[in-house]
Amino acid sequence: MDFENEFMCNLLKFQYGEEVEKKLKSSAKKISWAKGWPEDDKAFWNTEAFMWGHKIEKEKRALIQKELDFLSGKKNLDLGCGSYSYIKSVGFDLSEKMLQFNDNLSEKIIGNVEKKMPFKDGEFDSVTAIFLLNYVQNYKQLLKEINRILVPKGNFTAVLSSTSVQSWHKQKEINNFFAGKWKSIIEAAGFKVKFYEKDKFWLFKGLNNY
């Protein structure tokens, strides 16, 4: 058995609660996309890509998709898109494996939302960030970048869970603000925000004021 197959077999066992973390770390050292797991962010999310399709129930995905339908047909950038985008988008993610498995993308771009993004001013009609903001250290800089790459009166939509993130993902969570604070943060970045909660999801639909 090669190291990748061994890693994937143990990853499945790990998902079911078996104590195989030491074996996973040992195998990860020998795999380019998993090296440094789970401490390394890119390796962590590359590994999560293989199980991402089972992380959110189909009914909840359908709800989010319905809430994003108003953006369909626009040139949308899906930030931290993971292996599943709710509408056709340009995908931007730290993880090459997440992008590899995402079949609803017109373009796949590996990148870090903590840094200046490689897009022109006003390049997109809309930007989505689904379950992303909790994991971003420089969220004010990111929101500024989103404002820059949106057309005037462009849409920015963020979705967050009103409940705690999964315990395994908690190790990567950087901030855990209440909804009112997120609304204020997004508004301070130059967006007129409509906020509401639906089925334990917080939805922030922002309109670029510039």
C-alpha positions in Angstrom: 0.0 0.0 0.0 1.4 3.4 -1.0 1.4 6.3 1.5 -1.6 8.1 -0.1 -3.7 5.0 0.1 -2.6 4.4 3.6 -3.4 8.0 4.5 -6.9 7.8 2.9 -7.7 4.5 4.7 -6.7 6.0 8.0 -8.5 9.2 7.3 -11.8 7.3 6.9 -11.2 5.5 10.2 -10.4 8.9 11.8 -13.8 10.3 10.6 -15.4 7.4 12.5 -13.6 8.2 15.7 -10.7 5.7 15.6 -7.4 6.7 17.3 -5.3 6.9 14.1 -4.0 10.5 14.3 -0.4 9.4 14.8 -0.5 7.1 11.8 -2.0 10.0 9.7 0.7 12.4 10.7 3.4 9.8 9.8 1.9 9.2 6.4 1.3 12.9 5.8 5.0 13.7 6.0 5.5 11.7 2.8 2.6 13.2 0.8 3.1 16.6 -0.8 -0.5 17.9 -0.4 -0.8 16.6 3.1 2.6 17.5 4.5 2.3 19.2 7.9 -1.3 17.9 8.6 -3.1 19.0 10.7 -1.2 22.0 11.8 -0.5 23.4 8.4 -3.6 25.2 7.1 -3.2 24.2 3.4 -2.6 20.5 4.3 -5.6 20.6 6.8 -8.1 21.9 4.1 -6.6 19.7 1.4 -7.4 16.7 3.6 -10.9 18.0 4.5 -11.7 18.1 0.8 -12.1 14.4 0.6 -15.0 14.5 3.2 -16.4 17.9 2.4 -19.4 16.5 0.6 -20.7 14.9 3.8 -20.2 17.9 6.1 -23.5 19.7 5.4 -26.9 18.0 5.0 -28.5 18.2 1.5 -31.5 20.0 2.9 -29.3 22.8 4.3 -27.4 23.0 1.1 -30.6 23.4 -0.8 -31.6 26.2 1.5 -28.4 28.1 1.0 -28.6 27.6 -2.8 -32.1 29.1 -2.8 -30.8 32.1 -0.9 -28.1 32.7 -3.4 -30.3 32.2 -6.5 -30.6 35.9 -7.0 -26.9 36.0 -7.9 -27.2 33.4 -10.7 -26.1 34.7 -14.1 -23.7 37.2 -12.6 -19.9 37.0 -12.6 -19.5 35.7 -9.1 -16.3 35.1 -7.1 -16.7 32.4 -4.5 -14.1 33.0 -1.8 -12.9 29.9 0.2 -15.2 28.0 -2.1 -14.1 24.6 -0.8 -15.3 21.6 -2.9 -18.8 22.9 -3.3 -20.1 26.1 -4.8 -23.8 26.9 -4.7 -23.8 28.9 -7.9 -21.6 29.0 -11.0 -18.5 30.9 -9.9 -14.8 31.7 -10.2 -13.4 29.7 -7.3 -10.7 31.0 -5.0 -9.3 28.7 -2.3 -6.1 27.9 -0.4 -6.6 24.2 -1.1 -5.9 22.7 -4.5 -7.8 19.6 -3.5 -10.9 21.5 -2.6 -10.7 23.2 -6.0 -10.1 19.9 -7.8 -13.3 18.4 -6.4 -15.5 21.5 -7.1 -17.4 21.0 -10.3 -19.4 24.3 -10.3 -16.5 26.6 -11.2 -15.8 28.4 -14.4 -12.2 29.0 -13.2 -10.1 27.6 -10.3 -7.6 29.9 -8.6 -5.4 28.8 -5.7 -4.9 31.8 -3.3 -4.9 33.1 0.2 -7.7 35.4 1.4 -5.3 36.8 4.0 -3.4 38.6 1.2 -4.2 41.0 -1.6 -6.1 39.1 -4.3 -5.0 38.9 -7.9 -8.0 40.5 -9.4 -8.7 43.9 -11.1 -10.8 46.7 -9.6 -14.4 46.1 -10.4 -13.8 42.6 -11.9 -16.8 40.9 -10.3 -20.6 41.5 -10.1 -20.8 39.6 -6.9 -18.7 37.9 -4.2 -19.8 35.1 -1.9 -18.1 33.9 1.3 -19.8 30.8 2.7 -18.7 29.6 6.1 -15.4 31.5 5.6 -15.2 34.6 7.8 -14.7 32.7 11.1 -11.3 31.5 9.7 -9.9 34.8 8.5 -7.5 36.8 10.6 -7.3 39.9 8.4 -11.1 40.1 7.8 -11.0 43.9 7.6 -8.4 43.8 4.8 -10.4 41.0 3.1 -13.6 43.1 3.1 -11.6 46.0 1.7 -10.4 43.8 -1.1 -13.9 42.6 -1.8 -15.1 46.2 -2.1 -12.2 46.9 -4.5 -12.9 44.0 -6.9 -16.7 44.5 -7.0 -18.4 46.6 -9.6 -20.3 49.7 -8.2 -23.5 48.5 -6.5 -22.1 45.0 -6.5 -23.3 42.3 -4.1 -21.4 40.7 -1.3 -23.1 37.8 0.5 -21.7 36.0 3.5 -23.2 33.0 5.2 -22.2 31.8 8.7 -23.6 29.3 11.1 -25.4 30.6 14.2 -24.1 27.5 16.1 -20.6 26.5 16.9 -18.4 25.1 14.1 -17.6 21.4 14.2 -15.2 20.5 17.0 -12.5 19.3 14.5 -12.7 22.6 12.5 -12.7 24.6 15.8 -8.9 24.4 15.9 -8.8 26.6 12.7 -11.4 29.1 13.9 -9.9 32.5 14.5 -12.9 34.6 15.4 -16.4 33.8 16.7 -18.4 37.1 16.7 -22.1 37.5 17.3 -24.2 38.4 14.3 -24.6 42.1 15.2 -20.8 42.6 15.3 -20.4 40.9 11.9 -23.1 43.2 10.5 -21.3 46.2 11.9 -17.9 45.1 10.5 -19.3 44.5 7.0 -21.2 47.9 7.1 -18.0 49.6 8.2 -16.3 48.2 5.1 -18.7 50.1 2.9 -21.7 47.9 2.4 -25.4 48.4 3.0 -26.3 45.1 4.7 -29.5 43.2 5.0 -29.2 40.6 7.7 -31.5 37.7 8.7 -31.3 34.3 10.3 -32.8 31.1 8.6 -32.5 27.6 9.9 -29.6 28.4 12.1 -27.7 30.2 9.3 -26.8 33.9 9.5 -27.1 35.6 6.1 -25.5 38.9 5.4 -26.5 40.4 2.0 -24.4 43.4 1.3 -24.6 46.0 -1.4 -21.5 48.0 -2.4 -22.2 51.7 -1.8 -19.5 52.9 -4.1 
